[in-house]
């Protein structure tokens, strides 16, 4: 009798786990992916969507079209709850039972953390979902008709710092290309203790490189700062500073999604062991942003640890190996240290960041900037979409 494996989430973690399990187990596993989205979105390209440099169809794939040919069932519904004791997942229309559950839901965005934060009930843009990026692009086009001050950053409690950095550099590059940079003061506000910290204690010379990069572009930096509130046209910082804006984009904190919140820590992130197995439920695994991971240090303003797409794919591949060992009785995989490789767009150039392992002390840590990494980032986007479309899971 084949094992019933239910995967919540159709992004990096969910798809990698599904394809890896199907490739390894074949007919010995009945695999179902449940997602509230009908498409896989290549999230690293969302800042480019916000700038108008990419269209949605260029960075997305319909999940049903890539899953069903592989013999993986796809259910386009949002999980509403998980009953871990009876091994059932509830959606709006059905009850799904499982032998194994993989939580790859990603996060919920907590715009309520700061008054006035967010695109729907607040006054700031965000670029963490496709819909938000498209809305941000609309705001950008309106902004170009009447330019003024821009404020970009991350509020207290944020763990995903990369997109605000990218957006700041991209705005600068585009304004210079349009020859209106002199009309737009840009301020970068971050809860990191220093620029280039990235929520992970910095990377080798990242502080100096980022300080120089912002200085060369004449982008004002306010680090180690919390935001009091956002009002129409103004960012109010905890120290009393008031920053006017015509366009503001801020990253929000994250939490676990509602359906699995009760299985997690106080923020709803899932506690796992070294094999990404839930610490209390042995038939539940979790990968990606949904996983609880402590930051490397306590910072003056609260920050979290980022979890990149590369990290998520590595977690998913290891969790799949562990799950296979459970089902087949084979030896479990060796524990691996979690490393990170990230390509960050810098407008007219890009940077490659590497941390091995993610948390210090590290065997290897570096940040290098150059036009070659811009080309590499563009190539990787196409490569990853190509391999996901074909159900391939190998890392580059």
C-alpha positions as CSV (number, residue, x, y, z in Angstrom):
1,X,0.0,0.0,0.0
2,X,1.4,3.4,-1.1
3,X,2.1,6.1,1.5
4,X,-0.2,9.1,1.3
5,X,2.0,12.3,1.4
6,X,0.3,15.7,1.6
7,X,2.4,18.8,0.9
8,X,1.1,22.2,1.8
9,X,2.5,24.8,-0.5
10,X,3.4,25.1,-4.2
11,X,6.6,27.2,-4.1
12,X,10.3,26.3,-3.8
13,X,9.9,24.0,-0.8
14,X,6.7,22.3,-1.8
15,X,7.6,21.6,-5.4
16,X,11.1,20.4,-4.6
17,X,9.8,18.0,-2.0
18,X,7.1,16.7,-4.3
19,X,9.3,16.1,-7.3
20,X,12.1,14.5,-5.2
21,X,9.6,12.2,-3.5
22,X,8.0,11.1,-6.7
23,X,11.3,10.5,-8.4
24,X,12.5,8.4,-5.5
25,X,9.4,6.6,-4.5
26,X,7.4,6.3,-7.7
27,X,4.2,4.3,-7.2
28,X,5.0,3.7,-3.6
29,X,3.8,7.2,-2.8
30,X,0.5,9.0,-3.4
31,X,1.6,12.6,-3.4
32,X,-0.8,15.6,-3.3
33,X,0.2,19.3,-3.3
34,X,-2.3,21.8,-1.8
35,X,-1.9,25.5,-2.5
36,X,-4.0,28.6,-2.4
37,X,-2.1,29.8,-5.5
38,X,-2.6,28.2,-8.9
39,X,0.9,29.2,-10.0
40,X,4.5,28.8,-9.0
41,X,6.0,32.3,-8.8
42,X,9.7,32.9,-9.1
43,X,9.8,35.1,-6.0
44,X,13.3,36.5,-6.5
45,X,12.1,38.3,-9.6
46,X,9.3,40.2,-7.9
47,X,11.4,43.4,-7.5
48,X,11.8,43.3,-11.3
49,X,8.0,43.0,-11.7
50,X,7.6,46.1,-9.4
51,X,10.0,48.0,-11.7
52,X,8.2,46.9,-14.8
53,X,11.2,44.9,-15.9
54,X,9.3,41.6,-15.9
55,X,5.7,40.5,-16.7
56,X,3.9,37.9,-14.5
57,X,3.8,35.3,-17.3
58,X,7.6,35.5,-17.6
59,X,8.2,34.4,-14.0
60,X,5.3,32.0,-13.3
61,X,4.2,28.5,-14.2
62,X,0.7,26.9,-13.6
63,X,1.0,24.2,-11.0
64,X,-1.5,21.8,-12.5
65,X,0.4,21.7,-15.8
66,X,3.7,20.9,-14.1
67,X,2.5,18.5,-11.4
68,X,-0.1,16.3,-13.0
69,X,2.2,15.0,-15.8
70,X,4.5,13.8,-13.0
71,X,1.6,11.8,-11.4
72,X,1.2,14.3,-8.5
73,X,-2.3,15.5,-7.7
74,X,-2.8,19.2,-7.3
75,X,-5.6,20.8,-5.2
76,X,-6.0,24.5,-5.7
77,X,-7.4,25.4,-2.3
78,X,-6.2,27.0,0.9
79,X,-5.6,24.8,3.9
80,X,-7.7,26.1,6.7
81,X,-6.5,23.8,9.5
82,X,-4.4,20.8,10.4
83,X,-5.5,18.1,12.9
84,X,-2.1,16.6,13.7
85,X,-3.5,14.0,16.1
86,X,-5.8,12.5,13.5
87,X,-3.5,13.3,10.6
88,X,-6.0,15.3,8.6
89,X,-5.9,18.6,6.8
90,X,-9.1,20.7,6.3
91,X,-9.7,23.0,3.3
92,X,-12.9,25.0,2.7
93,X,-14.5,22.1,0.7
94,X,-12.9,18.9,1.9
95,X,-11.0,16.8,4.5
96,X,-7.7,15.3,3.4
97,X,-6.0,12.5,5.4
98,X,-2.3,11.8,5.2
99,X,0.4,9.4,6.4
100,X,3.0,12.2,6.1
101,X,2.5,15.9,6.0
102,X,5.1,18.4,4.6
103,X,4.5,22.1,5.6
104,X,6.0,24.3,3.0
105,X,3.4,27.1,3.3
106,X,5.8,30.0,3.5
107,X,4.9,32.9,5.8
108,X,2.0,35.2,6.6
109,X,2.9,38.9,6.3
110,X,2.2,40.8,9.5
111,X,1.4,44.3,8.3
112,X,-0.4,45.0,11.6
113,X,3.0,45.2,13.4
114,X,3.3,48.9,12.6
115,X,0.3,51.3,12.2
116,X,-0.1,52.4,8.5
117,X,2.2,49.6,7.2
118,X,1.1,47.8,4.0
119,X,-0.5,48.4,0.7
120,X,-4.1,47.5,1.5
121,X,-4.9,49.1,4.9
122,X,-1.8,51.3,5.1
123,X,0.3,53.7,3.0
124,X,3.3,51.7,1.9
125,X,4.0,49.3,-0.9
126,X,5.3,45.8,-0.6
127,X,6.9,43.4,-3.1
128,X,6.6,40.0,-1.4
129,X,3.7,38.6,-3.6
130,X,2.9,38.9,-7.3
131,X,-0.2,41.0,-6.6
132,X,1.8,43.4,-4.3
133,X,4.6,43.7,-6.9
134,X,2.0,44.6,-9.6
135,X,0.4,47.1,-7.3
136,X,3.8,48.6,-6.5
137,X,4.5,48.9,-10.3
138,X,1.3,50.9,-10.6
139,X,2.4,53.2,-7.8
140,X,5.8,53.5,-9.4
141,X,4.2,54.6,-12.7
142,X,2.1,57.2,-10.9
143,X,5.3,58.4,-9.0
144,X,7.2,59.0,-12.3
145,X,4.5,61.5,-13.3
146,X,5.2,63.6,-10.1
147,X,8.4,62.4,-8.5
148,X,9.5,63.3,-5.0
149,X,11.2,61.7,-1.9
150,X,11.4,57.9,-1.7
151,X,11.7,55.9,1.5
152,X,12.5,52.2,1.4
153,X,13.3,49.8,4.2
154,X,12.5,47.1,6.8
155,X,10.5,47.6,10.0
156,X,11.4,46.0,13.3
157,X,11.1,42.2,13.4
158,X,11.8,41.7,9.7
159,X,13.8,38.7,8.5
160,X,13.7,39.1,4.7
161,X,16.0,42.1,4.1
162,X,17.1,41.4,0.5
163,X,14.1,42.8,-1.5
164,X,14.3,46.3,0.1
165,X,18.0,46.5,-0.8
166,X,17.3,45.4,-4.3
167,X,14.4,47.8,-4.7
168,X,16.5,50.8,-3.5
169,X,19.3,50.0,-5.9
170,X,16.9,49.4,-8.8
171,X,15.0,52.7,-8.1
172,X,18.3,54.6,-8.2
173,X,19.4,52.9,-11.4
174,X,16.1,53.6,-13.2
175,X,15.9,57.2,-12.1
176,X,19.5,57.8,-13.4
177,X,18.5,56.1,-16.7
178,X,15.6,58.5,-16.9
179,X,17.8,61.4,-15.9
180,X,15.6,62.5,-13.0
181,X,17.7,61.1,-10.1
182,X,18.4,64.7,-9.0
183,X,14.7,65.2,-8.3
184,X,14.4,62.2,-5.9
185,X,16.0,62.0,-2.4
186,X,16.2,58.3,-1.4
187,X,16.3,57.2,2.2
188,X,16.9,53.6,3.3
189,X,15.6,52.7,6.8
190,X,16.4,49.4,8.3
191,X,16.1,47.6,11.7
192,X,19.5,45.9,11.1
193,X,22.1,47.1,13.6
194,X,24.2,48.1,10.6
195,X,23.9,48.1,6.8
196,X,24.9,44.7,5.3
197,X,23.9,42.8,8.4
198,X,21.1,41.1,6.5
199,X,19.7,39.5,9.7
200,X,22.6,37.0,9.7
201,X,25.4,38.8,11.4
202,X,26.8,40.2,8.2
203,X,29.0,38.4,5.7
204,X,32.8,39.0,5.7
205,X,33.1,42.5,4.3
206,X,29.4,43.1,3.6
207,X,29.2,46.1,5.9
208,X,31.9,48.0,4.1
209,X,30.7,47.0,0.6
210,X,27.1,48.0,1.3
211,X,28.2,51.3,3.0
212,X,30.2,52.1,-0.1
213,X,27.4,51.1,-2.4
214,X,24.8,53.3,-0.8
215,X,27.3,56.2,-0.5
216,X,28.2,56.0,-4.2
217,X,24.5,56.2,-5.1
218,X,23.9,59.0,-2.5
219,X,21.2,57.0,-0.8
220,X,20.9,58.1,2.8
221,X,20.9,55.2,5.3
222,X,19.3,55.1,8.7
223,X,20.2,51.8,10.4
224,X,19.4,50.3,13.8
225,X,16.0,52.1,13.7
226,X,12.4,51.1,14.5
227,X,9.4,52.7,12.8
228,X,6.7,54.3,15.0
229,X,4.0,54.6,12.3
230,X,3.3,55.4,8.7
231,X,0.9,58.2,7.8
232,X,-0.1,59.5,4.3
233,X,3.1,60.8,2.9
234,X,5.2,60.4,6.0
235,X,7.3,57.8,7.8
236,X,7.6,58.5,11.6
237,X,10.6,56.8,13.2
238,X,10.9,55.9,16.9
239,X,13.5,58.6,17.5
240,X,11.1,61.3,16.4
241,X,12.5,61.7,12.9
242,X,9.8,62.3,10.2
243,X,10.6,61.4,6.6
244,X,8.2,62.7,3.9
245,X,7.6,60.5,0.9
246,X,5.9,60.3,-2.5
247,X,6.7,56.6,-2.6
248,X,7.4,54.2,0.2
249,X,8.1,50.4,0.1
250,X,8.7,48.6,3.4
251,X,9.2,44.9,4.2
252,X,6.9,43.6,7.0
253,X,7.6,41.0,9.7
254,X,6.4,37.5,9.1
255,X,4.6,34.8,11.1
256,X,3.4,31.2,10.4
257,X,0.2,30.9,8.4
258,X,-3.0,30.4,10.3
259,X,-3.6,26.8,9.2
260,X,-0.5,25.6,11.0
261,X,0.1,28.3,13.5
262,X,-1.0,26.0,16.4
263,X,1.8,23.6,15.5
264,X,4.5,26.2,15.8
265,X,6.3,28.5,18.2
266,X,4.7,31.8,19.5
267,X,5.1,33.3,16.0
268,X,3.6,30.2,14.3
269,X,6.9,28.9,12.8
270,X,7.4,25.1,12.9
271,X,10.0,23.7,15.4
272,X,11.9,20.9,13.6
273,X,14.9,18.7,14.3
274,X,18.1,18.4,12.2
275,X,16.1,16.4,9.6
276,X,13.3,19.0,9.4
277,X,10.9,16.7,11.2
278,X,8.4,18.3,13.6
279,X,9.7,17.9,17.2
280,X,6.4,16.6,18.5
281,X,4.7,14.9,15.4
282,X,7.0,12.4,13.7
283,X,4.9,12.2,10.5
284,X,5.1,16.0,10.0
285,X,8.0,17.7,8.2
286,X,8.5,21.4,7.4
287,X,10.8,23.3,5.1
288,X,11.5,26.8,4.0
289,X,10.2,30.0,5.6
290,X,7.7,28.1,7.7
291,X,10.5,26.6,9.7
292,X,11.5,28.1,13.1
293,X,15.1,29.3,13.1
294,X,16.7,31.5,15.7
295,X,18.7,34.5,14.5
296,X,22.5,34.4,15.2
297,X,22.4,37.2,17.8
298,X,20.0,39.4,19.7
299,X,20.1,42.8,18.0
300,X,19.1,46.2,19.5
301,X,16.1,46.4,17.2
302,X,14.5,42.9,16.7
303,X,15.5,41.1,13.5
304,X,14.9,37.6,12.2
305,X,17.0,35.2,10.2
306,X,16.4,35.2,6.4
307,X,15.5,31.9,4.7
308,X,16.4,32.1,1.0
309,X,15.1,30.0,-1.9
310,X,18.5,28.2,-2.0
311,X,18.1,27.3,1.7
312,X,14.6,26.2,1.1
313,X,15.5,23.8,-1.7
314,X,18.3,22.3,0.4
315,X,15.9,21.8,3.3
316,X,13.3,20.2,1.0
317,X,15.8,17.8,-0.5
318,X,17.0,16.6,2.9
319,X,13.5,16.3,4.3
320,X,12.5,14.2,1.3
321,X,15.5,11.9,1.9
322,X,14.5,11.5,5.5
323,X,10.9,10.8,4.6
324,X,12.0,8.2,2.1
325,X,14.1,6.5,4.7
326,X,11.0,6.3,7.0
327,X,8.9,4.7,4.2
328,X,11.5,2.3,2.9
329,X,13.4,1.5,6.0
330,X,16.7,2.6,4.5
331,X,19.4,4.4,6.5
332,X,18.5,8.0,7.3
333,X,20.6,10.6,5.5
334,X,23.6,12.2,7.2
335,X,22.9,15.6,8.9
336,X,24.1,18.4,6.6
337,X,25.0,22.0,7.6
338,X,22.7,24.5,6.0
339,X,24.5,27.0,3.8
340,X,23.2,29.9,1.7
341,X,24.0,31.4,-1.7
342,X,22.1,34.5,-2.8
343,X,22.3,36.8,-5.8
344,X,21.2,40.3,-5.0
345,X,20.3,42.8,-7.8
346,X,21.9,46.2,-7.4
347,X,20.3,48.0,-10.3
348,X,23.2,48.4,-12.8
349,X,25.2,45.5,-11.2
350,X,24.6,42.7,-8.7
351,X,26.2,40.9,-5.8
352,X,26.8,37.3,-4.9
353,X,26.6,36.3,-1.2
354,X,27.7,33.0,0.3
355,X,27.5,31.8,3.9
356,X,28.6,28.3,4.8
357,X,27.1,27.5,7.2
358,X,24.3,30.2,7.4
359,X,25.0,31.0,11.0
360,X,28.4,32.1,12.3
361,X,31.1,31.0,13.0
362,X,31.5,30.0,9.3
363,X,33.8,28.0,7.2
364,X,33.3,30.4,4.3
365,X,31.6,33.8,4.0
366,X,31.9,36.3,1.2
367,X,30.1,39.0,-0.7
368,X,31.3,40.0,-4.2
369,X,29.8,42.7,-6.5
370,X,30.1,42.9,-10.2
371,X,28.2,43.0,-13.5
372,X,28.9,39.2,-14.0
373,X,26.5,38.5,-11.1
374,X,23.8,40.5,-12.8
375,X,24.2,38.2,-15.8
376,X,24.2,35.2,-13.5
377,X,21.0,36.3,-11.7
378,X,19.2,36.7,-15.1
379,X,20.5,33.3,-16.2
380,X,19.5,31.6,-13.0
381,X,16.0,32.9,-13.2
382,X,15.6,31.2,-16.6
383,X,17.4,28.0,-15.5
384,X,15.2,27.6,-12.4
385,X,12.0,28.1,-14.3
386,X,13.2,25.6,-16.9
387,X,14.0,22.9,-14.4
388,X,10.8,23.4,-12.3
389,X,8.7,23.1,-15.4
390,X,10.3,19.7,-16.0
391,X,10.1,18.5,-12.5
392,X,13.9,18.6,-11.9
393,X,15.3,19.2,-8.4
394,X,19.0,19.3,-8.6
395,X,20.8,22.3,-7.3
396,X,23.1,24.3,-9.6
